[in-house]
Amino acid sequence: MSIQVKQLTKNYGQQRAVDGISFNVNKGDILGFLGPNGAGKSTTMKIATGYLPPSEGEVFINDFDIVKDSKKARAIIGYLPEHNPLYLDMFVHEYLGFIASLHQIKGAKKRSRIAEMIELCGLTREQNKKISSLSKGYRQRVGLAQALFHDPEVLILDEPTTGLDPNQLAEIRGLIKQVSKDKTVILSTHIMQEVKALCNRVVIIHQGKIVADDSVAQLTSGVKQVLHVELSMPIVLKDVSNIKEFDIKELGAGKYQITSIDNKDIRERFFKLASEKGWVILGMQLIEQDLEQIFYDLTNQPKHVVNL
């Protein structure tokens, strides 16, 4: 087990930011760590990297307690915080040399590792530029280079693609996938496409508590389909209470929410029911029940709809 989080709690005065959460991450996993702003994601990741002490609970990195064996645990962690802490007045090559000195990597090994990171992170043309002159995407590459420099077994990335344009997103996403093959990764993000593209597991945290912990495939399988329909006349709900295929909920002003009992497409089945009952359908919307919708449902966010 690469990462074990056991009954982790963090209090800031009277405010409880993380509330007794537990989860494990195995070697080779890329865990998507999701939650709305203020849910406790960054706090959890800062505790897992030894940056903050927990109020209660434990975190183990490859069996090293992050508090009691902090130096050994931190030695095998690569960490990219949400706000990438770079020295903007340094040149890229110079900065990576500084990172090498922090890890006590010297001589030929230092030169070799700098060259390797520059190539791996696509920084060849930028290596002699000041970091202050780089775009956000290239600064993220430099941040990833420092996180990967000592070839850590565990990689913790806190919103590594925030603020990037679509091209930069694709590049950083590809880089993370490339370097993560033999590591254990926790990736915090708000971008659901990123989770689907990179992660094999998901933990969703809300108000300091875990509300979902499963594989991406399992979390999105068996999702019930939801329709929003508008009819020209009201439904007498007691007349359809015996229908077993879906639930009907009134939304007001001739609008209804139709939820499937199973995970099969209910549009054709509802259309047939409407024909039998003489209902005139004025509009129909399919509620997108993918990972994004699951996240919204679990964290009480507004639903996203797709017009048919």
MARBARO-93883 format. One record per residue: x, y, z of N, C-alpha, C, CB in turn; residue in three letters. Coordinates in steps of 0.1 Angstrom, whole numbers, plus 5000, padded with zeros to 4 digits. Each point is the difference from the previous one (the first is absolute). Glycine has a CB too. Layout:
N
XYZXYZXYZXYZALA;...
This chain:
308
500949885000499150125000500950125000498149885012MET;501850214978500950124999499550115009500549934977SER;498250105023499550105009498849955008500750184983ILE;499449855030498949965009499650125008500749765001GLN;498050284998499550115008499049955009500350164981VAL;499949865032499249935011499450115009501549794999LYS;497250225000499250085010500650145001499349805012GLN;501150264977500750134999499050115003501649914984LEU;498850185026499250125003501050125001498349855013THR;501250264983500750125001499150125004501649924983LYS;498750145028499250115005500850134999498849855016ASN;500550264980500650135000499150085011500949994975TYR;499550015037499250065010498749925002501050234995GLY;497949845004498749935001499649944987499450165018GLN;501349864971499649954987500649874997499750234992GLN;499649675005500549874996500149984985499049905021ARG;502250114974500250004985500049864995501350215002ALA;499249695005500049864996499549925012502050034984VAL;497049885013499249945011500149855000498550204999ASP;502649745006500149865002500049924988498950045021GLY;501850004969500049924987501049894999499250214989ILE;500549695004500949884998499949964986499849935024SER;501450044970500049944986501549954998498150154991PHE;502049765000501349944996500250024985499849835018ASN;501550184978500450014986501149904998499350254998VAL;500549664992501049904997501050044990498349835006ASN;502850114993501050034990499449984986501949935016LYS;498350164976499549994986498650074998501249794998GLY;498250255014498750074999500350154996499049845017ASP;500150214976499950154998498650045006501550014979ILE;498650045033498750035007499650154998500649835018LEU;498250184976499450144999499450045013499649964976GLY;500950145030499650055013499150134998502149905012PHE;496650084989499150114995499250065012499849884978LEU;499750245020499250065009499850154997500749845017GLY;498250234987499950144997501050085008497649974996PRO;502550165001500950085008499750005015500350154979ASN;500749845029499750005015499749865005499350234998GLY;500749674994499649865004501049935009498749984979ALA;502650075020501049935008501149934992498349985018GLY;501750044969500949934991501550055003498249974982LYS;502050165016501450055002500549975014499550184983SER;499649835027500549985014500449855001498450185009THR;500849734985500449865001501449974993497549945000THR;502650134989501349974992501250075007498749994979MET;501150125028501150065007500349925012499250224993LYS;499949715014500349915011500749884994498050085013ILE;501649874976500649884994501450024996497849934992ALA;502650205005501450034996500850055012499250054978THR;500249955034500850055012500150155001501349804998GLY;497950274994500050155000499250055012500350014975TYR;498649925028499250035012499949885009498750174986LEU;501249855027499849895010498549975001502150065013PRO;497549824988498649975002499650035015500149824982PRO;498650215020499550015013499849865006498850224994SER;500749694998499849865004500349914988498350075018GLU;501949814984500149904990501549994995497750054993GLY;502449864997501449974995500049994985500549875021GLU;500750164973500349984986501349924999498750214993VAL;501249684999501249924998500450014985499449845019PHE;501950184978500550004987501049884999499750264997ILE;499949644996500849884999500449955014500950074978ASN;498149935031500249965014500750095009500049774991ASP;500450355004500750105008498950105005502249984987PHE;497750045026499150095006500450144996499549855019ASP;499650234975500450144995500450095012498549964980ILE;501150015032500450085011501249945007497650075003VAL;502449805001501049945007501349974992498249905015LYS;501650074972501149974991500050104989499949755006ASP;499950384997499750104990501150014989498850125017SER;502549874987501150024991500049884990501350135017LYS;498549754988500049894991498850004990501249865018LYS;497650184988498850004992500150114989498749925019ALA;501850204985500150114990501049974989499350165018ARG;501749764985501149974991499549934988501649995018ALA;497249944983499549924989498750064994501049805010ILE;498750334993498950074995500550114991498749965021ILE;500650054967500150124992498750085001501649874984GLY;498550265018498850085003500050124991500049925024TYR;498950104970499750134993498850065006501049914978LEU;499250205030498950075006499150074990501450035021PRO;497450014984499150074991500650134995498149915013GLU;502650174996500750124996501549964998498350155012HIS;502149844976501349954996501150095006499049894979ASN;501850075031500950095006501450004993498849965022PRO;501350124968501250014992500850135003498949864982LEU;502450135016500850125002500150074986501449905019TYR;497850204979499850064987501350064994497650045006LEU;503350015002501250064996501149904995499550195015ASP;500249684988501049904995499749964986500249925024MET;500950034969499849944987499649855003501750154989PHE;497649795001499549875002501149905003498250054984VAL;502949955009501149915003500650035013500549994976HIS;499650135028500550045013499149955011501150204990GLU;497649825008499049955011500149855002498550194993TYR;501649744996500149855001501349965007498649974980LEU;502550115018501249985007499950025015501250064980GLY;498050045024499650035014499249885006500050254995PHE;499149704997499249895005500949885002498050084988ILE;503049905004500949895001500850015013500249984975ALA;500250145029500750025012499249985012501450174989SER;497349865010499149975012499949855002498750204995LEU;501449724995499949855001501449945001497950004987HIS;503150095014501449955002500549914988499750025025GLN;499850024964500549934987501150094994497749894996ILE;503450055002501250084996500749934988500350085023LYS;500650004971500949954990499449964987501549935018GLY;499049964977499449954987498649965001502349924995ALA;497350025017498649965002499150134999500749805014LYS;499750314992499350125000499850054985500950065023LYS;500249944969499950054987499149914991502350105002ARG;497849775001499249904992498550025003502049845000SER;497750185013498650015004499450134995500549865020ARG;500350254980499450124995499749994985501450135017ILE;499549814976499849984985498849914998502450034996ALA;497449865012498949914999498750075003501549815007GLU;498450275003498850075004499650114989500549965024MET;500550114971499850104989499449934988501950145008ILE;498649744988499549934989498649945003502349954992GLU;497549995019498849945004498850105001501349825012LEU;499050294993498950105002499950104989500449985024CYS;500350004965499950084988500550145002498149874994GLY;503150155013500550135003501350044993498949975022LEU;501449954967501350024994500250144995499949764993THR;499150305000500150134995499950115011499049924978ARG;500450045033499850105011501149995011497649994995GLU;503349925004500949985011500950115004500049774993GLN;500350324997500850125002499350135002501849884987ASN;496950105015499150125002499750025015499049974977LYS;500750155027499650035014498649945001501450215002LYS;498349745010498749945003498950114999501149835015ILE;499250294988499150115000499550034985501150105020SER;499749864970499650024986499249894994502050134998SER;497749765010499349884995498550025001502049865006LEU;497350074985498650005001499649915012499850034975SER;498849975028499549925011500349854997498250185005LYS;501649784983500249864997501449955002498250024983GLY;502850075013501449965002500450015014500550084977TYR;498950015031500350015014499549875007499850255000ARG;499149704996499549875005501049894997497650084998GLN;502949924990501049904996501350015009499250014976ARG;501250115027501150025009499649945014500850214987VAL;498049825018499549955013500049855000498750205003GLY;500949744986500049854999501449955000497850004987LEU;503150075006501449955000500650005014500250104977ALA;499550005031500550005014499449895008500450254999GLN;498349724999499349905007500549864997498050145001ALA;502549844986500549884995501549985001498150004985LEU;502650105019501450014999500749885007499950244998PHE;499649735014500749895008499449864998500550185017HIS;498749814972499349884996499249945012501949954983ASP;497250125022499249965011499149884997500150235009PRO;499649695001499149894999498550055000501749855011GLU;498150264996498650065002500050144994499649855021VAL;499450184971499950134994498650065004501549934980LEU;498650195026498850075005499950134993500149895023ILE;498850124969499850124991498750075003501449894982LEU;498750235023498950085004499650104989500649985024ASP;498349984968499550084989501150044991498150085015GLU;502649834979501250034991499650074987501149815011PRO;497650194985499750054987499150125001500249784991THR;499650285021499250125002500550114991499449935024THR;499750144969500450124992500749974987500250115022GLY;499949774974500749974987499050004988501749865013LEU;498850184976499249994988499849864995500750244993ASP;498449734997499849864996501349934995497750074994PRO;503150004999501349944995500949965012499850134978ASN;500349975031500949975012499449895009500750244999GLN;497949765002499449895007500449864994498150155005LEU;501849844982500349874994501449965002498350054983ALA;502650055016501549975002500349965014500550174982GLU;499049905028500349975014499349865004500250255006ILE;498649734988499349875003500849894994497850124999ARG;502749894989500949904995501249975007499150064978GLY;501550055027501249995008499849925013500850224990LEU;498149825017499649935013499849854997498950215009ILE;500449764980499749864997501349924997497850074991LYS;503250005003501249944996500949975012499950124979GLN;500249975031500849985011499449925011501150224994VAL;497649765005499349935011500049855000498650205001SER;502049744988499849864998500549915011500250054976LYS;500949995031500649925011499950075013501549894983ASP;497550215019499950075012498649995006501850164992LYS;498149895020498750025006499650144999500349805016THR;498650244979499650144997498750045007501349994978VAL;498750125029498850075004499950134992500049895024ILE;498950124969499850124991498750075004501249884981LEU;499050245024498850095003499750084988500650005025SER;498150014972499650084988498550035001501849894986THR;497850215006498550034999499649964986500250195016HIS;500749754976499749974986499649864998501650184992ILE;497149795006499649864999500649924988497950075012MET;502350004977500649944989501449955003498750144985GLN;502049935024501349975004500049875008500750245000GLU;498349755009499949885008499749884991499150135019VAL;500049884971499749894991501249964991497650085000LYS;503250024997501149974991501249945008499350194986ALA;500949845027501249975007499749895011500950234995LEU;498049785012499949935013499349874999499950225011CYS;500549684997499249885001499249995012501849894987ASN;498450205023499250015012499650145003501249795009ARG;497850224999499550145004499650005014499250044977VAL;501350065030499450035014499550144999501749855012VAL;497050164992499350135001499850045014498949964978ILE;501650165025499950055014499150135000502349915006ILE;496850105004499150115001499850045015498849934978HIS;501550195025499950055013500849925010497750094995GLN;503549875000500949935009499849855001500250215012GLY;498849744981499749855001500049944986498650045021LYS;501849834979500049934987498549964997502449925004ILE;497250114984498649974996500049894988499350235007VAL;501949744988500149904990501549954999498150094987ALA;502149785012501349944999499949874991500850105023ASP;499549914965499849884991500850024987497749975009ASP;502349934983500650014987499250094991501049775002SER;499650294988499250094991498949924993502150144996VAL;498349744999499149914993498849965009501849914986ALA;498450065027499049955009499150125004501549825008GLN;499150304993499350115005499050054989501950075014LEU;498549914973499150054989499149894995501750174995THR;498549705009499249894995498650005008502149874994SER;496950094999498749995006499450135004500749785008GLY;499750334986499450135003498650014994502350105000VAL;496849945008498650014996499950124990499149895022LYS;500150094968499750114990498950095005500849854981GLN;499450285016499050105005499650084988501050015023VAL;497750014975499550094990499250125007499849814983LEU;500350315011499150115004499150014988501750125015HIS;497049884987499050014989499050115003500349764994VAL;499250304996499050105001498849964992501750195003GLU;497149805003498849954994499050114998500449775010LEU;498750224981498950104997498949995011500549994976SER;499549905032498949995010500749935012498249984982MET;501250045030500649945012499749855001499750225011PRO;501349714995499849865003499349985013502149954987ILE;497049975014499449965013500949895006497650064992VAL;503249985017501149905005499449875005501450205005LEU;497449815002499549885005499649904990499250135019LYS;500649924968499649914989501249934994498150154995ASP;503149895009501249934995500949955011500050154980VAL;499449835032500749955011500449864999498850165014SER;500549764977500249864998501149974990497749965007ASN;502950144986501049984990501349965007498950174984ILE;501749725011501149945007501350044993498649815007LYS;501450254981501250024992500750135004498949884981GLU;500450225024500650125004499250085010501150014978PHE;499550085029499350085010499750144993501249895019ASP;497750174984499650134995499950105011498849894980ILE;501950225019500050105010499650134994501749895013LYS;497350184993499550134994501050115004497649935002GLU;502850154988500950125002499350134999501849874990LEU;496950135006499250124999499850054986500850065023GLY;498150014975499750064987500149904988500950215009ALA;498549674993499949904990501349934997498350144990GLY;502749885019501349934998500249895010500950224991LYS;499849675005500149885008501449954999497549954997TYR;503049985013501249935000499749855000501250185012GLN;499349754978499849864998501349935002498250044983ILE;501849875027501249935004499949854998500550185017THR;500449764976499949854997500249925013500850044976SER;498649855025500249905011501349934997497549985004ILE;502749994983501349934996500950104993498749784997ASP;502350174996500950094993499850004985501749965019ASN;497150004977499749994985499550134996499649765002LYS;500550274985499550124993498550005002501950014983ASP;497550105023498650015002499350094991500549955023ILE;500250114967499350104992498949934991502150145000ARG;498249754994499049934992498949955008501749944984GLU;498650015028499049945009499050115005501649825007ARG;499050304996499150115005499250054988501750065017PHE;498849954971499350054988498849914998502150094990PHE;498149775011498849914998499050025011501649834990LYS;498850195023499150035010499250134998501549885016LEU;499250224979499350134997499049984989502050135007ALA;498349794983499049974989498849935006501949994983SER;498349915025498949925006499150095009501549805000GLU;499150305007499350085009499450134993501449925018LYS;499150104969499550124993500750135004497849894998GLY;503450095008500850125004500750064988500349915024TRP;499750224975500750074989501450055006497850064987VAL;503349895007501350035005500450134993500649765005ILE;499650355003500550134995501550015000497950105008LEU;502849825001501450015000500549885009500050254997GLY;501349715000500649895007501550035001498249834992MET;502350165020501450025002500649875008499750255001GLN;501449714994500849895006501050055010499649854980LEU;500350125032500950055010501349914999498150085016ILE;503049994982501349924998500449945013500650164981GLU;499349715020500349925012501449944999497649965003GLN;503450124994501449954999500750035013500150034975ASP;501249975025500850025012499850145006501749844992LEU;498150264999499850135004498750025007501350084980GLU;497649855015498750005006500149945014498950004977GLN;501849885024500149935012500750095011500149784988ILE;500950295007500750105009499050115005502249954988PHE;497150105003499050115003499049955010500350104978TYR;499249785019498949945009500649985014498949894981ASP;502350065020500649975013500450125008500849794991LEU;499450325002500550125007498950114999502449944995THR;496450025001498950105000500250124991499549925023ASN;501050054965500250114991498950004990502549995003GLN;497250124989499050004990500349894989499550255005PRO;499449704990500249904989500350064987498449855012LYS;502350084980500350044986499149924991502450055005HIS;496950024985499149934992500450014985498250045016VAL;501449864976500450004986498650004992502249875004VAL;497750234988498750014992500049894989499950255005ASN;499049694994499949894989499550074987499549825017LEU;
